Amino acid sequence: MSVQSQIHHPWKTPFVFLVLSSVVMTLAFSGWMAMLNNFTIEVANFSGAEIGMLQSFREIPGFLAFTAIFLLLIMKEQTFALASLCLLTIGVSVTGYFPSEYGLYATTVIMSIGFHYYETVNQSLSLQWFSKEEAPEKLGKLISIKSIAALVVYGFIWLAFSYFSMEFKNAYVILGGLGLGITLWMWMFMPHFPEKVTQHKKIILRKRYSLYYLLTFLSGARRQIFVVFAGFMMVEKFGYSVADITLLYMLNHLLNIYIAPKIGAWIGRVGERKALTFEYIGLILVFSGYALVENANIAAGLYVIDHVFFAMAIAIKTYFQKIADPKDIASNAGVSFSINHIAAVVIPASFGLLWLYSPSLVFYAGAGLAACSLIASQWVNTNAEKKPLEVVS
C-alpha cells in the first residue's frame, strides 16, 4: 500500500488489521471459554470424562500448528489469518446447536483449528510488520486491546444470563456471528499488506534458535500449570464460586489494559534478558506461594500477579525477532507454537495424578520449571552476530 493511500485511509494499516483480528479472536474464543463449563454440564450433560476428552481434542490442533507452513504454500499469510478467523467464528457460532458429545467434539475441533492457526500466523505477521524497536510496545498494546474486548465479552455474558435469560445457542451465535461479520468486512475492505521479506515455505529448524525453542517449551509447561491447576486450587481449596472466578478474570484484564503496554515499553528499554530474569524470579516466588498459601485473599493476589507475568512473554517473541533470519519467521511461528503445546498434551494428565498425591508438589514443580527458565534466560543475547547455520526441513 502506498504512503499516499495510508494518509487518506489512516485506519488501513497493519496495526489496525491486527487490532481487529485480535478483537475477533477474543469475541469468539473468550465467549466460547466463558460459557463452556456451564453449557456442557447444563445442556450437554457432560461428566468429567467427556470434559477431559473435549479439552484433549481442543489442544491437538495447537500441537499440530507447524502444519500451517504447508498451507502457506497455497495462500498468503494475511489471507490465511482471515480464513482461520472464519473457521474459528463459524465453529463458535454453531456450538449451541450441537449439545451432544460428538457434536461438541466436532465443533470444538473446528473452532480450535481456526484459533490455533490464527494464533500461529498472528505471531508471524506481528513480528514481520513491526520493527524491532517498536515491537515490544506494539505487542503490549495488542494485549491491552484484547483485555478490553474480553471485558466486553464477560459483561455481555453476565447481562445476557443474569437479566435476559438468554439461551446458550443464541449467545454463541451473537458472539461468533459478530466476529464472523468483522472478519468478512476485513476480507472485503482491508488492503493486502505486502511482505517485507518473502518467507520460507517449509519447516525450518536452526541450531541458533535452540534457546528460543527451550524457553518456548518451558513457557508452555508453566502456562498449563497456571491454566489447569491454579484456578482449580481456587475452587477446591478456597471454595471460590463461578462469580468469584469471573471477577478475578475481569480484574486480570482490567490490569492488563493499563499494565501490558507499560511492560512492552519497559522490555524495549531494558532488553529481553533483564525482563526475562525479572519474570522468572517472580514466577518462582508465585508458584512457591501457591504451594504454601492458606489464605484465600493471598491466593487471589498470587493468581492476579501470575496473570500479569503473562504479558512478559512478549520478551521471548522479541528475542526471536532480533536473532532470526527474517525469512524464517513464518515457519518458526508454527514450530514454536507446536513446541509450546507439547506440554499441553502431557502436563494436565501427568500432573493431575501428582495432584492426587500432593497439590503442593504440582506448584513446586512449576517453581522448578521457572528456575530452569531463569537459568536458560541468562544465555539470551540479542547482540550476537548472526551466522548462517544448517537447516533441518
Secondary structure as UniProt FT lines:
FT   HELIX           3..8
FT   TURN            10..11
FT   HELIX           14..42
FT   HELIX           48..63
FT   HELIX           65..67
FT   HELIX           68..71
FT   TURN            72..74
FT   HELIX           77..93
FT   HELIX           95..97
FT   HELIX           101..129
FT   TURN            132..134
FT   HELIX           135..162
FT   HELIX           168..189
FT   STRAND          205..206
FT   HELIX           207..209
FT   HELIX           210..224
FT   HELIX           225..230
FT   HELIX           231..236
FT   TURN            237..238
FT   HELIX           242..270
FT   HELIX           272..292
FT   HELIX           296..309
FT   HELIX           310..313
FT   HELIX           314..323
FT   HELIX           326..328
FT   HELIX           329..357
FT   HELIX           359..377
FT   TURN            378..379
FT   TURN            382..383
FT   STRAND          391..392
//
